[in-house]
Amino acid sequence: MGGDEQAERTTVVERLSGVARAHARDGTDGAQELEHALGFLGELDLRTLREVECELARPDSVITGPVGGERGGLAAFLGTRYAAAFPASRYPPSTPVPQLRARLLDTLVFRETRIAHGSTMFDRAVRRVQGALGLPPNDSLAETGFVEYGASSVFLLLDVAASFATVQLSRTSAHITASMGYSGVDAYADALDACHFMTTPFARHLLRSRPAPDKLVAMAARGRLDTFGISPTDLDGDRLRAELSKLRDRLPAMSSAYSTWGPAGDTVRRQPPATAGREDTARTSFVVSRRPGRPRTAGEAEQQHLSRRSWTFRVRERRALLGTVLAVAAIAILWWSARAASLELSGRLFVLAGLMGAVAGAALAALLDSRAQAFFRAAEGLSMYTVLQGRRDAQFLRTLRPDLFAEARHAGLPRLVTVVVERNGVLFLGRGVRPRVVAAFHWLHVRQIMAPEDPPGTPRRRAHRVVFGVRRDGAEVVLGLPLERAKVAWTRRSYLENKPLEAVLALLQGLRHTWALPPIGARSSGDGVDTSERLRLLSGADELAGTRWEKDALDWEFGPRPPLELSGAAAARREQLVLGVVVVAMAPGCVLVPLFLSWLVN
C-alpha cells in the first residue's frame, strides 16, 4: 500500500471510529460492540472502508437505515460481525478475520441483491456462485469474481441464484409448521440443503446466453433446468418470474459502479474452468433411493441405496417409454423389411410385431433392474454396514493380488467388484452365487480412505473413485474403484443426496475407528480393552510391526473363510436368465416372425 493510500485509510478509519462512538449503545453490550467495531475497523482495507462510508451515506443504508438497519448503528453492524472471531466458549469455532472482512465486503457490494431477495439465502447464494465459478470459498466474491469474470457477469449470476434460492426454499419448507417443535429445526435444515440453485453447468449457460426471466421460467416449467443440476424445478412460475425481474433492468447500472475492479474486456474469463463444480458433478452423478418394501428392522428403515446415473439407470427410469419406442421401431423395421422384400403384410402381423417389441422392451428394463436389485438384496445378507460395488480395471486387478493376476486376466473377479465392510476390515469378493474372498485387509493395514479429485477429461464411468490406501508386505499400495452403487446404512438421506462420496467416506472412516472400541459383550461384561492403544495404532502413532495386533490382523486376513452365501442370488440368477432369453428371442423375433408367417401364407 502506497503512502497516499495509507494516509487515506488512516483518515477514513478515524472518521468511521467517530461515527461508531457517536451512535454506540449504552450499557455493557454497547461497550463490547464498540470495542469490537473499533478493532474491526483497524483490520479493514481501504476498499472495504470506502464501501462502508458509501453505505452510511445512503438514505436506505443497511447499517443505519429504517429497512434492515442495525439497532446501534455502525458499532453494532461491525461489532456483531467481528465478535465471530472471538468464540464465547470452546465449542463454537472462531471465524478468521480475513473471512469476516470478505463477507462484509460482499454484503455491502451486493446490498441491492440482499435487499431485493432477502437475507435468508444470501450467504448461500454467494457461496454457491463462488463454487460454480471455481473461486476460493473464503475470499470475497466481489474481489475475486470481478477480476476473473467482470462485474456484470457476477451480478447476473448472483441475482439468478438468489432468485431461485428464495423460491426453492418456499417450496421445500412449505410443510414445516410451528407444531413440529424441535423436529422442525431438522426439517428446515433439510429444506435448505434440498435447494440446488446454482451449478457450474448452469453458470456456463447463463454466461453464454444470458436468458431473460421469461426464458428461465419456461425452462424450469419444461424441466430443462434438471440437466444443469438445478432442483427442485417444479416452482411457482409467477413467483419465480417476479423474483427474476426485480433487479434485471438495474443490473447494468449496478455493475457499472464496479467496472474498475475488473480487468479490461479481452482478459475477462468467459466460462468457468474445467476444475470447477466437482461437488455438483458428484451430486448429479448419483441417485439415492430407499429400500423397497416395508422395513422389518431399524437397520432396514435407515438403509439407503446409492446408484450411479448410467444408461442402465435411465432405461429403468423410462421403462414404459422404452416399450413404446421398441414397439414403434419394430413396426417401422418390419414395414421397411416387407417393402424391400415386396411382401404384403396384414394389420395383424404389424400388431404382432409391436407386441413383441413391447415385450422385449419390458423384459430388457426388468433385466437391468433385476441386476441392480440383486446387489442390494445380497448386500443386506453380507453386512449390516456399508457395502460398495465398483468397476474393476487392469491397474486395480494387478494391485489387489499380483500373485493371482500375473497369468490370469480376471482370476474370478467380476466386472463389478463388491467390497464388504466388516468390523475388522474390508473384504473384496469374487464372482458367483457363493463368492470367495479374493483379498482381505484389516483396518490396521488400511491407512486411509479417500475420494481423490478426478483430473479434467476423466470419462464419467471412470470418475468418482473410492480409494483405499493399504499396507501390504511393508509397502503402501493404492486400490481404487469407480463407485457404481452402494448399500448405505445409518446416515441422513439429505447428506447422502447432497454429498454422496463424502457421506460414503464418512461412514467408512467411522467403521474403521469402530474397531478400536470393545465389542458390545466386552463393554457389558467389563472386560478390559485398551481403546487408546488401538486408536494410536490406527492413526499410525505407534509402530505395528512385531506386535500382537499385527499377528491378529494377519490371521484375520489370511485365515480360512468359507464361501459366502448371497441371499437370493440363485433366484436372481434364474430370473435374469429367463429375462435374457426373452430379450434375445423377442428382439429379432418381432421382425423375423411376421416376415416368416407372411412368407408361409404367400
C-alpha positions as CSV (number, residue, x, y, z in Angstrom):
1,M,0.0,0.0,0.0
2,G,1.4,3.4,-1.0
3,G,1.9,6.3,1.3
4,D,-1.2,8.2,-0.1
5,E,-3.4,5.2,0.3
6,Q,-2.2,4.6,3.8
7,A,-2.9,8.2,4.7
8,E,-6.3,8.0,3.2
9,R,-7.0,4.7,5.1
10,T,-6.0,6.3,8.4
11,T,-8.3,9.3,7.8
12,V,-11.2,7.0,6.9
13,V,-10.7,4.9,10.0
14,E,-10.7,8.0,12.2
15,R,-13.9,9.3,10.6
16,L,-15.7,5.9,11.0
17,S,-14.4,5.5,14.5
18,G,-16.1,8.8,15.4
19,V,-19.3,7.7,13.8
20,A,-19.2,4.4,15.7
21,R,-18.6,6.2,19.1
22,A,-21.4,8.7,18.4
23,H,-24.1,6.1,17.9
24,A,-22.9,3.3,20.2
25,R,-25.5,1.8,22.6
26,D,-25.3,2.3,26.3
27,G,-24.5,-0.4,28.7
28,T,-22.1,-3.4,28.7
29,D,-23.3,-4.8,25.4
30,G,-22.9,-1.4,23.7
31,A,-19.4,-1.1,25.1
32,Q,-18.5,-4.5,23.9
33,E,-19.9,-3.8,20.4
34,L,-18.0,-0.5,20.2
35,E,-14.7,-2.2,21.2
36,H,-15.2,-4.9,18.6
37,A,-16.2,-2.3,15.9
38,L,-13.1,-0.3,16.5
39,G,-11.0,-3.4,16.4
40,F,-12.6,-4.5,13.1
41,L,-12.1,-1.1,11.5
42,G,-8.3,-1.5,12.1
43,E,-8.4,-4.8,10.2
44,L,-10.2,-3.5,7.1
45,D,-8.5,-2.5,3.9
46,L,-9.2,0.8,2.1
47,R,-11.6,-0.7,-0.4
48,T,-13.9,-2.1,2.3
49,L,-13.7,1.1,4.3
50,R,-14.8,3.1,1.3
51,E,-17.8,0.8,0.8
52,V,-18.7,1.3,4.5
53,E,-18.6,5.1,4.0
54,C,-20.7,4.9,0.9
55,E,-23.3,2.7,2.7
56,L,-23.5,5.2,5.6
57,A,-24.3,8.0,3.1
58,R,-27.3,6.2,1.7
59,P,-30.8,7.1,2.9
60,D,-31.7,3.4,2.9
61,S,-28.5,2.2,4.5
62,V,-28.4,-1.4,5.7
63,I,-26.3,-0.1,8.6
64,T,-28.5,2.7,10.0
65,G,-31.5,2.9,7.6
66,P,-35.1,2.0,8.5
67,V,-35.1,-1.1,6.4
68,G,-32.7,-3.8,7.6
69,G,-30.7,-1.3,9.6
70,E,-28.8,-2.5,12.8
71,R,-30.0,-1.2,16.1
72,G,-27.0,0.6,17.4
73,G,-25.7,1.8,14.0
74,L,-22.2,1.2,12.8
75,A,-20.9,-0.1,16.2
76,A,-23.5,-2.9,16.2
77,F,-23.1,-3.6,12.5
78,L,-19.4,-4.1,12.7
79,G,-19.1,-5.3,16.3
80,T,-21.5,-8.2,16.0
81,R,-19.6,-9.4,12.9
82,Y,-16.2,-9.1,14.4
83,A,-17.4,-10.9,17.5
84,A,-17.4,-14.1,15.5
85,A,-13.6,-14.0,15.6
86,F,-13.7,-14.5,19.4
87,P,-15.7,-17.6,20.3
88,A,-17.7,-17.3,23.5
89,S,-16.9,-20.9,24.5
90,R,-14.6,-23.8,23.5
91,Y,-17.3,-25.3,21.2
92,P,-18.2,-22.7,18.6
93,P,-15.3,-22.3,16.2
94,S,-13.9,-18.9,15.5
95,T,-14.0,-17.3,12.1
96,P,-10.8,-15.9,10.6
97,V,-10.8,-12.1,10.3
98,P,-10.0,-12.1,6.5
99,Q,-13.1,-14.3,6.0
100,L,-15.2,-11.8,8.1
101,R,-13.9,-8.9,6.0
102,A,-14.7,-10.8,2.8
103,R,-18.3,-11.4,4.0
104,L,-18.7,-7.8,5.0
105,L,-17.5,-6.6,1.6
106,D,-19.9,-8.9,-0.2
107,T,-22.8,-7.7,2.0
108,L,-22.0,-4.1,1.0
109,V,-21.3,-4.6,-2.7
110,F,-24.3,-6.8,-3.3
111,R,-26.6,-4.9,-1.0
112,E,-29.4,-4.5,-3.6
113,T,-29.5,-8.2,-4.2
114,R,-29.7,-8.9,-0.5
115,I,-32.5,-6.3,0.0
116,A,-34.5,-7.5,-3.1
117,H,-34.4,-11.2,-2.4
118,G,-34.0,-11.3,1.4
119,S,-31.1,-12.2,3.6
120,T,-32.1,-15.8,4.4
121,M,-30.4,-17.3,1.3
122,F,-28.0,-14.5,0.5
123,D,-24.9,-16.1,2.0
124,R,-25.7,-19.5,0.5
125,A,-26.2,-17.8,-2.9
126,V,-22.8,-16.1,-2.6
127,R,-21.1,-19.4,-1.7
128,R,-22.8,-21.3,-4.5
129,V,-21.8,-18.8,-7.1
130,Q,-18.2,-19.0,-5.9
131,G,-18.3,-22.8,-6.2
132,A,-19.8,-22.7,-9.6
133,L,-17.1,-20.3,-10.9
134,G,-14.3,-22.1,-9.2
135,L,-13.4,-19.2,-6.9
136,P,-11.9,-19.6,-3.4
137,P,-14.8,-20.1,-0.9
138,N,-13.3,-18.0,1.9
139,D,-12.5,-14.9,-0.2
140,S,-14.8,-12.1,-1.3
141,L,-17.0,-12.9,-4.4
142,A,-16.7,-9.2,-5.4
143,E,-13.0,-9.1,-5.2
144,T,-12.1,-12.4,-6.9
145,G,-15.2,-12.6,-9.2
146,F,-14.9,-9.2,-10.7
147,V,-11.3,-9.7,-11.5
148,E,-11.9,-13.1,-13.2
149,Y,-15.3,-12.6,-14.8
150,G,-16.2,-9.0,-14.7
151,A,-18.8,-7.2,-12.5
152,S,-21.7,-7.6,-14.9
153,S,-21.4,-11.4,-15.1
154,V,-21.1,-11.8,-11.3
155,F,-24.1,-9.6,-10.6
156,L,-26.1,-11.6,-13.1
157,L,-25.2,-15.0,-11.6
158,L,-25.8,-13.8,-8.0
159,D,-29.2,-12.3,-8.9
160,V,-30.4,-15.5,-10.6
161,A,-29.0,-17.7,-7.8
162,A,-30.7,-15.6,-5.1
163,S,-34.0,-15.6,-7.1
164,F,-34.1,-19.3,-7.5
165,A,-32.9,-19.9,-3.9
166,T,-35.8,-17.8,-2.5
167,V,-38.5,-19.5,-4.5
168,Q,-37.0,-23.0,-3.9
169,L,-36.8,-22.5,-0.1
170,S,-40.5,-21.6,0.0
171,R,-41.2,-24.8,-1.9
172,T,-39.0,-27.1,0.2
173,S,-40.1,-25.6,3.5
174,A,-43.8,-25.5,2.8
175,H,-44.5,-28.5,5.0
176,I,-42.8,-27.1,8.1
177,T,-45.2,-25.8,10.8
178,A,-44.7,-24.4,14.4
179,S,-46.3,-27.5,15.8
180,M,-43.3,-29.7,14.7
181,G,-41.2,-28.5,17.6
182,Y,-37.5,-29.4,17.5
183,S,-38.1,-31.7,14.6
184,G,-38.9,-28.6,12.6
185,V,-35.4,-27.4,13.0
186,D,-34.0,-30.6,11.4
187,A,-36.7,-30.3,8.7
188,Y,-35.7,-26.7,8.0
189,A,-32.1,-27.7,7.7
190,D,-33.1,-30.4,5.2
191,A,-35.1,-27.8,3.3
192,L,-32.1,-25.6,3.0
193,D,-29.9,-28.5,1.8
194,A,-32.5,-29.5,-0.8
195,C,-32.2,-26.2,-2.6
196,H,-29.8,-26.5,-5.6
197,F,-30.0,-23.2,-7.4
198,M,-26.5,-22.7,-8.9
199,T,-24.2,-25.2,-10.5
200,T,-21.2,-24.9,-12.9
201,P,-23.2,-26.1,-16.0
202,F,-26.0,-23.6,-15.1
203,A,-23.4,-20.8,-14.7
204,R,-21.9,-21.7,-18.1
205,H,-25.4,-21.5,-19.7
206,L,-26.1,-18.1,-18.1
207,L,-22.8,-16.6,-19.1
208,R,-23.2,-17.9,-22.6
209,S,-26.8,-17.0,-23.4
210,R,-27.8,-14.6,-20.6
211,P,-31.5,-15.7,-20.8
212,A,-34.3,-13.3,-19.9
213,P,-36.5,-14.1,-16.9
214,D,-39.4,-15.4,-19.0
215,K,-36.9,-17.8,-20.7
216,L,-35.7,-19.1,-17.4
217,V,-39.2,-19.6,-16.1
218,A,-40.1,-21.5,-19.3
219,M,-37.0,-23.7,-18.9
220,A,-37.9,-24.5,-15.3
221,A,-41.5,-25.4,-16.3
222,R,-40.3,-27.8,-19.1
223,G,-37.8,-29.5,-16.8
224,R,-34.8,-28.3,-18.9
225,L,-33.0,-27.0,-15.9
226,D,-32.8,-30.5,-14.5
227,T,-30.0,-31.2,-16.9
228,F,-28.0,-28.4,-15.2
229,G,-28.4,-30.0,-11.8
230,I,-31.0,-27.4,-10.6
231,S,-33.6,-28.8,-8.2
232,P,-36.3,-28.6,-7.4
233,T,-37.7,-27.1,-10.6
234,D,-41.5,-27.6,-10.0
235,L,-41.7,-24.0,-8.8
236,D,-44.4,-21.3,-8.8
237,G,-43.8,-19.7,-12.2
238,D,-45.3,-16.3,-11.3
239,R,-43.3,-16.1,-8.1
240,L,-40.1,-17.0,-9.9
241,R,-40.7,-14.5,-12.7
242,A,-41.3,-11.8,-10.1
243,E,-38.0,-12.5,-8.3
244,L,-36.0,-12.7,-11.5
245,S,-37.5,-9.4,-12.7
246,K,-36.8,-7.4,-9.6
247,L,-33.3,-6.3,-10.5
248,R,-32.8,-7.5,-14.1
249,D,-33.2,-4.0,-15.6
250,R,-31.0,-2.4,-12.9
251,L,-28.1,-4.9,-13.2
252,P,-26.1,-2.9,-15.8
253,A,-26.1,0.3,-13.6
254,M,-25.3,-1.7,-10.5
255,S,-22.3,-3.4,-12.1
256,S,-21.0,-0.3,-13.9
257,A,-20.1,1.2,-10.5
258,Y,-17.5,-1.6,-10.1
259,S,-16.2,-1.7,-13.6
260,T,-12.8,-0.5,-12.4
261,W,-12.5,-3.6,-10.1
262,G,-12.2,-6.0,-13.0
263,P,-9.8,-6.3,-15.9
264,A,-10.1,-5.0,-19.4
265,G,-12.6,-6.6,-21.8
266,D,-10.4,-9.1,-23.6
267,T,-8.9,-10.5,-20.3
268,V,-12.3,-11.4,-18.7
269,R,-12.8,-15.1,-18.3
270,R,-15.9,-16.2,-20.4
271,Q,-16.5,-19.6,-18.8
272,P,-15.7,-21.3,-15.5
273,P,-12.6,-23.6,-15.6
274,A,-12.9,-27.4,-16.1
275,T,-12.0,-28.0,-12.5
276,A,-15.0,-26.0,-11.1
277,G,-18.1,-27.6,-9.8
278,R,-16.8,-31.1,-9.0
279,E,-19.1,-31.4,-5.9
280,D,-22.1,-30.7,-8.1
281,T,-20.9,-33.3,-10.6
282,A,-20.7,-35.9,-7.9
283,R,-24.2,-35.0,-6.7
284,T,-25.8,-35.2,-10.1
285,S,-23.9,-38.4,-11.0
286,F,-25.7,-40.5,-8.3
287,V,-29.3,-41.0,-7.2
288,V,-30.5,-42.1,-3.8
289,S,-33.5,-44.4,-3.3
290,R,-35.0,-46.1,-0.3
291,R,-35.0,-49.9,0.3
292,P,-38.1,-51.3,-1.4
293,G,-40.7,-53.0,0.7
294,R,-41.8,-52.5,4.2
295,P,-38.8,-52.3,6.7
296,R,-38.7,-55.0,9.3
297,T,-35.9,-53.6,11.5
298,A,-34.5,-50.2,12.3
299,G,-31.5,-51.0,10.2
300,E,-33.7,-51.6,7.1
301,A,-35.6,-48.4,7.8
302,E,-32.4,-46.4,7.8
303,Q,-31.0,-48.1,4.8
304,Q,-30.4,-46.1,1.6
305,H,-29.5,-47.3,-1.9
306,L,-26.9,-45.2,-3.9
307,S,-26.7,-45.8,-7.6
308,R,-24.7,-44.1,-10.4
309,R,-26.7,-42.4,-13.2
310,S,-25.7,-44.6,-16.1
311,W,-27.6,-45.6,-19.3
312,T,-29.0,-48.6,-17.4
313,F,-30.4,-46.4,-14.8
314,R,-32.0,-44.2,-17.4
315,V,-33.5,-47.2,-19.1
316,R,-35.0,-48.4,-15.9
317,E,-36.4,-45.0,-15.2
318,R,-38.2,-44.9,-18.6
319,R,-39.3,-48.5,-18.9
320,A,-42.8,-47.6,-20.1
321,L,-41.3,-45.3,-22.8
322,L,-38.8,-48.0,-23.8
323,G,-41.6,-50.5,-24.5
324,T,-43.4,-47.9,-26.7
325,V,-40.3,-47.0,-28.5
326,L,-39.3,-50.6,-29.3
327,A,-42.8,-51.4,-30.4
328,V,-42.8,-48.5,-32.9
329,A,-39.3,-49.4,-34.0
330,A,-40.3,-53.0,-34.6
331,I,-43.3,-51.9,-36.7
332,A,-41.1,-49.5,-38.7
333,I,-38.4,-52.1,-39.3
334,L,-41.0,-54.7,-40.3
335,W,-42.6,-52.3,-42.8
336,W,-39.2,-51.4,-44.3
337,S,-38.2,-55.1,-44.5
338,A,-41.5,-56.1,-46.1
339,R,-41.3,-53.3,-48.6
340,A,-37.7,-54.3,-49.5
341,A,-38.8,-58.0,-49.9
342,S,-42.0,-57.0,-51.8
343,L,-44.3,-58.8,-49.3
344,E,-47.8,-57.9,-48.4
345,L,-48.4,-57.8,-44.6
346,S,-51.7,-57.7,-42.8
347,G,-52.5,-55.4,-40.0
348,R,-52.4,-58.3,-37.5
349,L,-48.8,-59.0,-38.3
350,F,-47.9,-55.4,-37.6
351,V,-49.8,-55.7,-34.3
352,L,-47.9,-58.9,-33.5
353,A,-44.6,-57.1,-34.2
354,G,-45.5,-54.2,-32.0
355,L,-46.5,-56.5,-29.1
356,M,-43.3,-58.5,-29.4
357,G,-41.2,-55.3,-29.4
358,A,-43.1,-54.0,-26.3
359,V,-42.4,-57.3,-24.6
360,A,-38.7,-57.1,-25.5
361,G,-38.5,-53.5,-24.0
362,A,-40.3,-54.5,-20.8
363,A,-38.0,-57.6,-20.4
364,L,-34.9,-55.5,-21.0
365,A,-35.9,-53.0,-18.4
366,A,-36.8,-55.8,-15.9
367,L,-33.4,-57.5,-16.6
368,L,-31.4,-54.3,-15.9
369,D,-33.5,-53.6,-12.7
370,S,-33.0,-57.2,-11.6
371,R,-29.3,-57.0,-11.9
372,A,-29.2,-53.8,-9.8
373,Q,-31.6,-55.0,-7.1
374,A,-29.7,-58.4,-6.9
375,F,-26.7,-56.5,-5.5
376,F,-28.8,-54.7,-2.8
377,R,-30.5,-57.9,-1.8
378,A,-27.2,-59.7,-1.5
379,A,-25.7,-56.7,0.4
380,E,-28.2,-57.0,3.1
381,G,-27.0,-60.5,3.9
382,L,-23.4,-59.7,3.6
383,S,-23.1,-56.9,6.1
384,M,-25.2,-54.7,8.3
385,Y,-22.8,-51.9,7.4
386,T,-21.9,-50.3,4.1
387,V,-21.3,-52.5,1.0
388,L,-19.8,-51.0,-2.1
389,Q,-19.7,-52.0,-5.7
390,G,-17.2,-50.6,-8.2
391,R,-15.9,-51.2,-11.7
392,R,-12.6,-53.0,-12.0
393,D,-9.7,-52.0,-14.2
394,A,-6.3,-53.5,-15.0
395,Q,-4.4,-51.4,-12.5
396,F,-6.8,-52.4,-9.7
397,L,-6.6,-56.1,-10.5
398,R,-2.8,-56.3,-10.5
399,T,-2.5,-54.1,-7.4
400,L,-5.1,-56.2,-5.5
401,R,-3.4,-59.6,-5.9
402,P,-0.3,-59.7,-8.1
403,D,0.1,-63.4,-7.4
404,L,-3.4,-64.2,-8.9
405,F,-3.4,-61.8,-11.8
406,A,0.2,-62.4,-13.1
407,E,-1.0,-65.1,-15.6
408,A,-4.8,-64.6,-15.5
409,R,-6.8,-61.8,-16.9
410,H,-9.5,-61.5,-14.2
411,A,-8.9,-64.5,-11.9
412,G,-12.5,-64.9,-10.9
413,L,-13.1,-61.2,-10.1
414,P,-16.3,-59.9,-11.7
415,R,-16.6,-56.8,-13.8
416,L,-18.3,-55.0,-10.9
417,V,-16.3,-55.8,-7.7
418,T,-18.2,-56.0,-4.4
419,V,-16.4,-54.5,-1.3
420,V,-17.8,-55.6,2.0
421,V,-17.0,-53.6,5.1
422,E,-16.9,-55.5,8.4
423,R,-15.9,-54.7,11.9
424,N,-12.4,-55.9,11.4
425,G,-11.7,-54.7,7.9
426,V,-12.5,-54.8,4.2
427,L,-13.2,-57.8,2.0
428,F,-13.0,-57.9,-1.8
429,L,-15.3,-60.6,-3.2
430,G,-15.1,-62.8,-6.3
431,R,-17.8,-63.8,-8.7
432,G,-20.5,-66.4,-8.4
433,V,-23.5,-67.3,-6.3
434,R,-21.2,-68.3,-3.5
435,P,-18.2,-66.0,-4.0
436,R,-14.9,-66.4,-2.2
437,V,-12.9,-63.6,-0.7
438,V,-10.2,-62.6,-3.1
439,A,-8.5,-60.3,-0.7
440,A,-8.9,-59.0,2.8
441,F,-7.3,-56.0,4.6
442,H,-7.5,-55.4,8.3
443,W,-8.3,-51.9,9.4
444,L,-4.7,-51.7,10.8
445,H,-3.5,-52.2,7.3
446,V,-6.0,-49.7,5.7
447,R,-4.1,-46.5,6.2
448,Q,-6.5,-44.1,4.5
449,I,-9.8,-44.0,2.7
450,M,-10.4,-41.1,0.3
451,A,-12.1,-40.0,-2.9
452,P,-9.5,-38.0,-4.8
453,E,-10.4,-35.4,-7.4
454,D,-10.6,-36.7,-10.9
455,P,-8.3,-35.0,-13.4
456,P,-10.1,-33.0,-16.2
457,G,-11.2,-35.2,-19.1
458,T,-11.8,-38.3,-17.0
459,P,-14.7,-40.4,-18.5
460,R,-17.8,-40.4,-16.4
461,R,-17.7,-44.1,-15.9
462,R,-14.2,-43.8,-14.5
463,A,-14.9,-40.8,-12.3
464,H,-15.8,-40.7,-8.6
465,R,-13.3,-43.3,-7.3
466,V,-13.2,-44.6,-3.8
467,V,-9.6,-45.3,-2.9
468,F,-8.2,-47.5,-0.2
469,G,-4.6,-46.9,0.8
470,V,-3.4,-50.2,2.3
471,R,-0.1,-51.6,3.6
472,R,0.9,-55.0,2.2
473,D,4.2,-56.7,2.8
474,G,5.6,-53.5,4.2
475,A,4.7,-51.4,1.1
476,E,2.0,-48.8,0.6
477,V,-0.4,-49.7,-2.3
478,V,-3.5,-47.9,-3.5
479,L,-6.7,-49.7,-4.5
480,G,-9.2,-47.5,-6.3
481,L,-12.6,-48.3,-7.8
482,P,-15.1,-46.0,-9.6
483,L,-18.1,-46.3,-7.4
484,E,-21.2,-47.8,-9.2
485,R,-23.6,-48.4,-6.3
486,A,-23.6,-48.8,-2.6
487,K,-25.9,-50.0,0.2
488,V,-25.5,-47.3,2.8
489,A,-26.9,-47.6,6.4
490,W,-27.2,-45.2,9.3
491,T,-26.8,-41.8,7.6
492,R,-29.2,-39.0,6.8
493,R,-30.7,-39.2,3.3
494,S,-30.2,-35.4,2.7
495,Y,-26.4,-35.8,3.4
496,L,-26.2,-38.7,1.0
497,E,-28.1,-36.9,-1.7
498,N,-26.1,-33.7,-1.5
499,K,-22.6,-35.2,-0.9
500,P,-22.7,-38.9,-1.9
501,L,-18.9,-39.5,-1.9
502,E,-18.3,-37.6,1.3
503,A,-21.2,-39.5,3.1
504,V,-19.8,-42.9,2.0
505,L,-16.3,-41.9,3.1
506,A,-17.5,-40.7,6.4
507,L,-19.2,-44.0,7.1
508,L,-16.2,-46.0,6.1
509,Q,-14.0,-43.8,8.3
510,G,-16.4,-44.3,11.2
511,L,-16.4,-48.0,10.8
512,R,-12.6,-48.1,10.7
513,H,-12.5,-46.3,14.1
514,T,-15.2,-48.6,15.5
515,W,-12.7,-51.4,15.5
516,A,-10.9,-49.6,18.3
517,L,-14.0,-49.8,20.5
518,P,-14.6,-53.0,22.5
519,P,-17.3,-55.3,21.3
520,I,-20.7,-54.9,22.9
521,G,-20.3,-58.0,25.0
522,A,-17.0,-56.8,26.4
523,R,-18.5,-53.5,27.3
524,S,-21.3,-55.0,29.3
525,S,-19.1,-57.7,31.0
526,G,-16.4,-55.2,32.0
527,D,-13.5,-56.9,30.1
528,G,-10.6,-54.6,29.8
529,V,-9.8,-53.4,26.2
530,D,-7.2,-50.8,25.6
531,T,-9.1,-48.4,23.3
532,S,-6.4,-45.7,23.4
533,E,-3.8,-48.2,22.2
534,R,-5.9,-49.3,19.3
535,L,-6.6,-45.7,18.3
536,R,-2.9,-45.0,18.3
537,L,-2.3,-47.9,16.0
538,L,-5.0,-46.8,13.6
539,S,-3.5,-43.3,13.5
540,G,0.0,-44.6,12.9
541,A,1.3,-43.1,16.0
542,D,2.6,-46.4,17.3
543,E,4.6,-49.0,15.4
544,L,2.6,-52.0,14.4
545,A,5.4,-54.4,13.3
546,G,6.1,-57.2,15.7
547,T,3.1,-56.6,18.0
548,R,0.3,-59.0,18.8
549,W,-2.0,-56.7,16.9
550,E,-0.2,-57.4,13.7
551,K,-0.4,-61.1,14.2
552,D,-4.2,-60.9,14.8
553,A,-4.6,-58.7,11.7
554,L,-2.6,-61.2,9.5
555,D,-4.6,-64.2,11.0
556,W,-7.8,-62.4,10.1
557,E,-6.6,-61.5,6.5
558,F,-5.2,-64.9,5.6
559,G,-7.2,-67.2,7.8
560,P,-9.7,-69.8,6.2
561,R,-13.0,-68.5,5.2
562,P,-16.0,-70.5,3.9
563,P,-17.6,-69.2,0.7
564,L,-20.2,-66.6,1.4
565,E,-23.9,-67.2,0.8
566,L,-25.6,-64.4,-1.1
567,S,-29.3,-64.2,-0.2
568,G,-31.5,-64.7,-3.2
569,A,-28.5,-64.8,-5.6
570,A,-29.6,-68.1,-7.2
571,A,-33.2,-67.0,-7.7
572,A,-31.9,-63.7,-9.1
573,R,-29.6,-65.6,-11.5
574,R,-32.5,-67.7,-12.7
575,E,-34.7,-64.6,-13.2
576,Q,-32.0,-62.8,-15.2
577,L,-31.5,-65.9,-17.3
578,V,-35.2,-66.1,-18.2
579,L,-35.4,-62.4,-18.9
580,G,-32.3,-62.5,-21.1
581,V,-33.8,-65.4,-23.1
582,V,-37.0,-63.3,-23.6
583,V,-35.0,-60.3,-24.8
584,V,-32.8,-62.3,-27.1
585,A,-35.9,-64.1,-28.5
586,M,-38.2,-61.2,-28.8
587,A,-35.8,-58.5,-30.2
588,P,-35.1,-60.2,-33.6
589,G,-38.4,-62.2,-33.5
590,C,-40.6,-59.1,-33.7
591,V,-39.4,-58.6,-37.2
592,L,-38.5,-62.2,-38.4
593,V,-41.6,-64.0,-37.1
594,P,-44.1,-61.7,-39.0
595,L,-42.0,-61.9,-42.2
596,F,-41.8,-65.7,-41.9
597,L,-45.6,-66.0,-41.4
598,S,-46.2,-63.8,-44.3
599,W,-43.8,-65.9,-46.4
600,L,-45.6,-69.0,-45.4
601,V,-49.0,-67.5,-46.4
602,N,-47.8,-66.2,-49.7
